[in-house]
Amino acid sequence: MNLDVTNIGLLVSSNLPLAFFLSFLGGLLASLTPCIFPMLPITIGIIGAKNTKNKLQAFTLSLTYVLGIALTYSFLGVFAALTGNIFGSTLQNPIIVSSIALIFFLMGLSMFDLFYVQVPSSLQTKLNKIYGKQDKTNYLGVAFMGMISGLIATPCVGPVIVALLTYIGQTKNVFLGFWMLFSFAMGMGVLLIILGTFSNLLTNLPKSGEWLNTVKKIMGFSLMLVSFYYIKPLMLDYIFNLLLGIFFIFTGVFSGATDKLDEKSTNTSRFSKSLGITSLTLGLFLFINSLASQNLLGSNFIMNNNTSITNENNKSKLVWLDSETLGLEKAKKESKFIMIDFYADWCASCIELEKFTYTDPKVISELEKLVLVKIDATKENEAISKLFEKYGIVGLPFVLFLDSNGKPIEELTMTGFEKPDIFITRLNKLQDQKKKD
């Protein structure tokens, strides 16, 4: 499964400020999800400026409240680090991945007011009663209320937290787990701190109108795009591009690509139409290209069909070992580089590699120079888990290259499907690396 997080993980691990900034930014964006908004009046009720002596006290109370939320999430980060691969292995399950994608898609639809996600009114009433009894200047009590609020808001920001916890579970780094989730919570709390300090801003915010609807649409489409990002590893490329093309076509039409403009049209309408045209054009390109790639348009059916037959005939030429240990021993004995392909039966990109890339004559010619190992990770067990931990594997497919001494060549690691011509380029770089050694 290709979540494209391996290279990101390497970058993040070597740049902690970047990791914390990205977590903070994720929290800031998560604070704009629909079910967070009903919590704003509750927040104002706890730490609003009207309940405090001055703006400084309002700010410190607001900060204390957000720190309570941050503490809740930081504990989750520490738990993920201590429990190791529990989150990463969970995300190897196609059902879990599909569920996360569905959550993002539904969150996107909620931005179009098709339905509303919010804290149940009965729970809001109970919380208001509890908050009403609290001493508004009791910092310990405010921090405790923040911890409770963090738990309540967790379902709203679940997909983002799941992604963070998955990565942290792979690293098993308690320090990273604590501070990445802390940064995330602080990003989510920026809006709460501002409104808690300047409670009058809540009534002075710009009224809803065309501009707000446009912003909501952009956020909605962005959330739905994230759902495609999660679901991609479970689909063949042409099916994914076909569905993505349909989505962009729908987006373009819905955004006003076909709307008529006149001299009375607002700048917002013009901007929306330009985005719609761009989306519609991209959608048509993806849709037509995906059909053409499978000969469904008839223009190159014979050529591609013959290529497929040739590839199928070449399928049995590669010899794969099924053990990392045997592969390392063979590579050292014969002074060869080694390629280890981690795959699963449910991984669409893995199937594409096997069907289209590993059957290409040029690819076969280059791969025969290596020791080849295939590791079946369809059903995770203790041995597979150890290999995942050893090589920092978060998703499949994961194709790893090592020198004859078993040292990984990280810059050549592949975490998704590549067409034969692109994969050949990667193999050429491997040969250049071998010459240097």
ZAMARGU-4260 file (C-alpha; in steps of 0.2 Angstrom, whole numbers, plus 5000, padded with zeros to 4 digits):
<rodrens>
0) 5000/5000/5000 | 5007/5017/4995 | 5004/5031/5007 | 5019/5040/5001 | 5025/5042/5019
5) 5042/5033/5018 | 5051/5047/5011 | 5041/5060/5021 | 5046/5050/5036 | 5064/5051/5032
10) 5063/5069/5030 | 5053/5072/5046 | 5065/5061/5056 | 5080/5072/5051 | 5071/5088/5053
15) 5061/5089/5069 | 5057/5108/5067 | 5048/5103/5051 | 5039/5088/5059 | 5032/5100/5073
20) 5028/5113/5060 | 5018/5101/5049 | 5009/5094/5064 | 5005/5112/5070 | 4998/5116/5052
25) 4988/5100/5052 | 4980/5105/5069 | 4976/5123/5062 | 4967/5116/5047 | 4958/5103/5058
30) 4951/5117/5069 | 4941/5122/5054 | 4931/5106/5053 | 4912/5108/5056 | 4910/5099/5072
35) 4923/5111/5081 | 4912/5126/5079 | 4899/5121/5091 | 4913/5121/5104 | 4917/5139/5102
40) 4902/5146/5112 | 4907/5133/5126 | 4925/5139/5125 | 4920/5158/5126 | 4909/5153/5141
45) 4924/5146/5151 | 4937/5158/5147 | 4929/5173/5138 | 4936/5190/5141 | 4920/5195/5149
50) 4923/5183/5164 | 4941/5190/5167 | 4949/5205/5174 | 4959/5210/5158 | 4965/5203/5142
55) 4981/5196/5149 | 4971/5185/5161 | 4959/5180/5147 | 4975/5175/5136 | 4983/5165/5150
60) 4966/5156/5154 | 4964/5152/5135 | 4982/5146/5134 | 4979/5135/5149 | 4963/5128/5141
65) 4972/5124/5125 | 4987/5116/5135 | 4974/5104/5143 | 4969/5099/5126 | 4987/5097/5121
70) 4990/5086/5136 | 4977/5074/5131 | 4983/5072/5113 | 5001/5071/5119 | 4997/5056/5130
75) 4990/5048/5114 | 5006/5051/5105 | 5016/5043/5119 | 5004/5028/5119 | 5007/5026/5101
80) 5026/5026/5103 | 5026/5014/5117 | 5014/5002/5109 | 5025/5002/5093 | 5017/4995/5077
85) 4999/4994/5083 | 4994/5009/5072 | 5004/5005/5057 | 4998/4987/5056 | 4981/4993/5058
90) 4983/5004/5043 | 4989/4989/5033 | 4971/4983/5033 | 4961/4989/5018 | 4945/4990/5028
95) 4953/5002/5040 | 4961/5012/5025 | 4944/5013/5016 | 4935/5019/5032 | 4947/5033/5034
100) 4945/5038/5016 | 4926/5037/5019 | 4928/5049/5034 | 4937/5062/5024 | 4925/5061/5010
105) 4910/5063/5022 | 4919/5077/5031 | 4920/5085/5014 | 4902/5083/5010 | 4897/5091/5026
110) 4905/5107/5020 | 4891/5108/5007 | 4878/5107/5021 | 4872/5090/5016 | 4872/5085/5034
115) 4880/5092/5050 | 4892/5084/5062 | 4892/5092/5079 | 4892/5088/5097 | 4875/5081/5102
120) 4864/5095/5110 | 4861/5084/5126 | 4880/5083/5128 | 4882/5101/5125 | 4869/5105/5138
125) 4877/5094/5151 | 4894/5102/5147 | 4887/5119/5149 | 4881/5115/5166 | 4897/5108/5171
130) 4907/5122/5164 | 4895/5134/5172 | 4899/5128/5190 | 4918/5130/5187 | 4927/5145/5194
135) 4932/5154/5178 | 4948/5160/5185 | 4954/5143/5192 | 4968/5138/5180 | 4968/5120/5186
140) 4949/5118/5183 | 4951/5126/5166 | 4965/5114/5161 | 4954/5100/5166 | 4940/5106/5155
145) 4952/5107/5141 | 4957/5089/5143 | 4939/5084/5142 | 4936/5095/5127 | 4951/5087/5118
150) 4942/5070/5120 | 4926/5077/5114 | 4934/5084/5098 | 4944/5069/5094 | 4931/5061/5082
155) 4931/5077/5072 | 4950/5077/5069 | 4952/5058/5069 | 4959/5055/5052 | 4973/5067/5055
160) 4977/5060/5072 | 4977/5042/5065 | 4990/5047/5052 | 5001/5055/5065 | 4999/5040/5077
165) 5003/5028/5063 | 5020/5037/5059 | 5024/5038/5078 | 5020/5020/5081 | 5032/5015/5067
170) 5046/5026/5075 | 5043/5021/5093 | 5050/5038/5098 | 5041/5044/5114 | 5049/5061/5112
175) 5043/5063/5094 | 5026/5056/5099 | 5023/5068/5113 | 5029/5084/5104 | 5021/5080/5087
180) 5004/5078/5095 | 5007/5093/5106 | 5011/5104/5091 | 4995/5097/5083 | 4984/5102/5098
185) 4992/5119/5099 | 4988/5122/5080 | 4970/5117/5084 | 4970/5128/5098 | 4975/5144/5089
190) 4957/5149/5085 | 4952/5145/5103 | 4965/5156/5111 | 4961/5171/5099 | 4942/5169/5103
195) 4945/5166/5121 | 4956/5182/5123 | 4945/5193/5112 | 4928/5186/5115 | 4920/5200/5106
200) 4928/5194/5089 | 4915/5180/5089 | 4901/5193/5086 | 4911/5204/5075 | 4916/5191/5063
205) 4911/5194/5045 | 4894/5189/5041 | 4891/5173/5030 | 4889/5176/5012 | 4896/5171/4995
210) 4914/5172/5000 | 4911/5160/5015 | 4902/5148/5004 | 4917/5148/4992 | 4929/5145/5006
215) 4918/5131/5012 | 4917/5123/4995 | 4936/5124/4993 | 4938/5116/5010 | 4926/5102/5006
220) 4934/5098/4989 | 4951/5097/4998 | 4945/5085/5011 | 4937/5074/4998 | 4954/5074/4988
225) 4962/5068/5004 | 4950/5053/5004 | 4957/5049/4986 | 4975/5050/4993 | 4971/5037/5006
230) 4961/5025/4994 | 4974/5026/4979 | 4984/5011/4985 | 4969/5000/4985 | 4965/5003/4967
235) 4973/5000/4950 | 4980/5016/4943 | 4968/5017/4928 | 4953/5015/4939 | 4959/5028/4952
240) 4962/5040/4938 | 4945/5037/4930 | 4937/5040/4947 | 4948/5055/4950 | 4943/5062/4933
245) 4925/5060/4937 | 4927/5069/4953 | 4936/5084/4945 | 4923/5085/4931 | 4909/5085/4945
250) 4920/5098/4954 | 4922/5109/4939 | 4903/5109/4935 | 4898/5112/4953 | 4911/5126/4955
255) 4903/5136/4940 | 4913/5131/4925 | 4897/5132/4914 | 4890/5147/4923 | 4888/5163/4913
260) 4896/5179/4919 | 4891/5197/4915 | 4896/5214/4920 | 4887/5212/4937 | 4896/5196/4941
265) 4907/5198/4957 | 4925/5194/4958 | 4921/5179/4969 | 4910/5172/4955 | 4924/5175/4942
270) 4937/5166/4953 | 4925/5152/4956 | 4922/5150/4937 | 4941/5150/4934 | 4943/5136/4947
275) 4929/5127/4939 | 4936/5128/4921 | 4953/5122/4928 | 4945/5107/4937 | 4934/5102/4923
280) 4949/5102/4911 | 4960/5092/4922 | 4945/5080/4925 | 4942/5077/4906 | 4961/5074/4904
285) 4962/5061/4918 | 4945/5053/4912 | 4950/5051/4894 | 4968/5046/4898 | 4963/5032/4909
290) 4951/5025/4896 | 4965/5027/4883 | 4977/5018/4894 | 4966/5002/4894 | 4962/5003/4875
295) 4944/5007/4879 | 4945/5021/4866 | 4951/5008/4852 | 4965/5019/4846 | 4980/5008/4852
300) 4971/4992/4856 | 4982/4980/4846 | 4999/4988/4851 | 4995/4987/4870 | 4987/4970/4868
305) 5003/4963/4860 | 5013/4971/4873 | 5003/4963/4887 | 5005/4946/4879 | 5024/4948/4878
310) 5025/4953/4896 | 5015/4938/4901 | 5027/4927/4892 | 5041/4935/4901 | 5033/4933/4918
315) 5042/4917/4923 | 5060/4923/4919 | 5063/4931/4936 | 5068/4920/4951 | 5063/4926/4968
320) 5069/4921/4985 | 5056/4922/4999 | 5068/4925/5013 | 5077/4940/5018 | 5091/4930/5027
325) 5094/4919/5011 | 5094/4934/5000 | 5107/4943/5011 | 5118/4927/5012 | 5117/4925/4993
330) 5120/4943/4989 | 5136/4943/5000 | 5142/4927/4993 | 5140/4933/4975 | 5145/4951/4978
335) 5128/4957/4971 | 5116/4970/4976 | 5099/4964/4982 | 5081/4970/4979 | 5068/4966/4992
340) 5050/4968/4987 | 5037/4969/5001 | 5019/4965/4994 | 5002/4960/4999 | 4988/4951/4989
345) 4976/4966/4992 | 4989/4979/4987 | 4983/4985/4969 | 5000/4994/4966 | 5009/4978/4970
350) 4999/4969/4957 | 5003/4982/4944 | 5021/4980/4948 | 5020/4962/4945 | 5010/4963/4930
355) 5017/4978/4920 | 5034/4982/4927 | 5042/4965/4932 | 5037/4958/4915 | 5045/4971/4904
360) 5060/4963/4895 | 5072/4978/4899 | 5067/4977/4917 | 5070/4959/4918 | 5087/4961/4910
365) 5092/4973/4923 | 5084/4963/4938 | 5093/4947/4933 | 5109/4956/4939 | 5102/4957/4957
370) 5097/4945/4970 | 5079/4946/4971 | 5068/4943/4986 | 5049/4944/4988 | 5041/4946/5005
375) 5023/4942/5007 | 5015/4954/5020 | 4997/4949/5016 | 4995/4942/5034 | 5006/4951/5046
380) 5015/4940/5059 | 5030/4942/5071 | 5043/4940/5058 | 5035/4952/5046 | 5033/4965/5060
385) 5051/4964/5064 | 5055/4967/5045 | 5043/4982/5045 | 5052/4989/5060 | 5069/4985/5054
390) 5067/4994/5037 | 5054/5007/5043 | 5040/5001/5032 | 5024/5010/5034 | 5014/5005/5018
395) 5015/4994/5003 | 5022/4991/4990 | 5039/4994/4998 | 5054/4990/4986 | 5071/4991/4995
400) 5088/4990/4988 | 5103/4985/4998 | 5122/4983/4994 | 5131/4967/4995 | 5134/4970/5014
405) 5115/4972/5017 | 5116/4991/5019 | 5100/5000/5013 | 5102/5012/4999 | 5088/5024/5005
410) 5088/5036/4991 | 5082/5022/4979 | 5068/5015/4990 | 5052/5014/4980 | 5035/5015/4989
415) 5023/5014/4974 | 5020/5008/4957 | 5032/5014/4943 | 5030/5011/4925 | 5045/5001/4917
420) 5053/5016/4909 | 5054/5025/4925 | 5059/5009/4935 | 5073/5007/4923 | 5080/5024/4927
425) 5080/5019/4946 | 5089/5003/4941 | 5102/5012/4931 | 5105/5023/4947 | 5108/5007/4956
430) 5121/5001/4944 | 5130/5018/4945 | 5130/5016/4964 | 5137/4999/4962 | 5152/5005/4951
435) 5156/5018/4964 | 5157/5004/4977
</rodrens>
